[in-house]
Amino acid sequence: MTLKAETEKRDAGATITSSEAEVKGKIIEFLWYLKKQGYAPSTIDTYARILKTLYNKGANLYDAESVKKVIAQQDWSKGRKWNVVKAYTLFLKMQGLTWEKPRYKPVEKLPFIPTENEIDELIAGCSKQVSAFLQLLKKLVQDAGKSST
C-alpha cells in the first residue's frame, strides 16, 4: 500500500500531509489495539514511540522494506532493534499483514555482582538502621553459601 503525499490547509497557515495524518491515525488505532490485547501501559507507550521514531526517520510504515532499511541504518543496539522489530510486527498483525522479519537478538549480559569490598562500602554509607539490616543480610548470604558447599 502506498500513501498519497497530498497537503491539506490547516488553521494559521500550517500544513500537514494526508499521509502524515493517516499514519498518526494508524498509530493511535495501534495503541488502542494493544490496550484491548491487554498490553501494559509502559509497553504501549514504548511501542508508540518506536513507530513514531521509525516514521520520523523516514520509514514508510506501509512498506516493510523501507522499515528494514531504516532499522539497519540506525546505530542502535541489537536489543533495541529487536524491540523495534517486535513493535512493527504487532503493528502489521493489527492490519492482518506479515513481513519477513530481520534477525536481531538482544545480547545477554551477565548481571553485575559487587565485590565484598563494594558491599562493605555500601553498608558503610548507609544509615545505622539500614546498615544493620544489610550487615545481617550479608552474613545470612555468606552462611548460606558455606552450608551449600
N, C-alpha and C positions, 0 to 999 in steps of 0.2 A: 504494500500500500504506500503510495506517495502522497505527500501533502502539497497543497497549493500555498504559494507564498504571497497571497493577496493581502492588501493592507486596508484596514478599516479606520475611519476617522474616529477619534475619541475626544472627550472634553478637553479644553485648554490646548488644543492642537497636538496632543500626544497621539502617537500611532502605535498599533500593535498588530502583528501579522496574524492572520486567521490560523496559521499553523501553530503559532505560539499559544494562542488561546485554546486551540484544540488539544495540544499537548498538556497544558495546565489542567484542562478539564479531565483528561485521561488519568493524570497523576492523582487528582482528587478522587476520581472513581476507583483507582487502585487502592488508595488509602482506606476507602470505605469497604472495599473487598477484603482487605487484610483485617479490618476490625470485625467484620462478620465472620471471618475464619478463626477468630479468637487469638490473633497475634497480640503480643504485649505492646503497650503504647510506645515503649522505647524502640522496639523493632520497627514499628510503623513509622516513627519519626526518622530512624536511620535509613530505611528504605526510601522514604520520600526525599531525603537529602541526596541519596545516591542517584536517584533518577533525575533530580534537578541538576546535579553536578554533571551527569552524562550529557544532558541536553545543553547546558551552558558551555560545555567543552566541544560542542559541535556534532554530537551524535544525533542521528535521526532515529528516534525510538521505534520507528516502524520499519527499520532496516537493520537486521541483526548484524550484517557485515560491517555496517557503519559503527555499531556499538562495539563490536570486537576490535575494530581499528582504534577507536578512542581508548578503550581499556588497555590495549597493548602499548600505546604511546605514553601512558602515564608512568610516572616514577613512583608507583605505589608498591607496597609490599605484596607478596603473594597472598597473604591473608586478606588484605584489603580487596585485591582483585577477586578473590574467591567470594567475598561478601557481595561485591558488585554483581558478579555472575548470578548469585542466588537471588538477589533482588530483581534483576532483569528477567530471570527465568519465571519468577512469580508474576511479574508484570505481563509477560506473554501468556502464561497459563490463564490469567484472568480473561484474556481475549480469545482463548481457545487456540492459541498458536504455540509452536515449539521452535527450537533452534538447536544447532549443533554447538553445544557449549564449549568454550575454550577450557583447557585443563590447567587450572590453578588450584593449588592446595596450600593451606597455611603451613608454615614451618613450625613444627612442635618444638617449643623451647623448654628447657629444664627449669623447674621452679627455683627461685632464689632461696638458698639455705644459708642463714647467717652463721658466722663462726661463733665459737663460745665467747670470744673477746667482744664481738659486736653485740651479743646478747647481754653481756655484763655491762657494756656501755649504755645500752638502752635502759637496763634496770637502774643504773646509777643516775640517769637523767630524769627519772620519774618521781612522782610524789611518794611519800613514805608508804601510804596505803597501797598504791599501785605497785610500788617496788616490792613490797612484802608479798603481794599476790604473784607477781612474775617470778620472784625468787622461789616460791613454793612450787609453782608450775614447772620451772626449770628442774628442780630437784625431783619431782614426780616423773618427768620425762627421762631424766638420767637413770633413776631407779628402774623404770620400766625397761629401758634399753639393756641394763645389766642383767635383769632377770630373764630376758628372752634369749640371751646368748649362752 
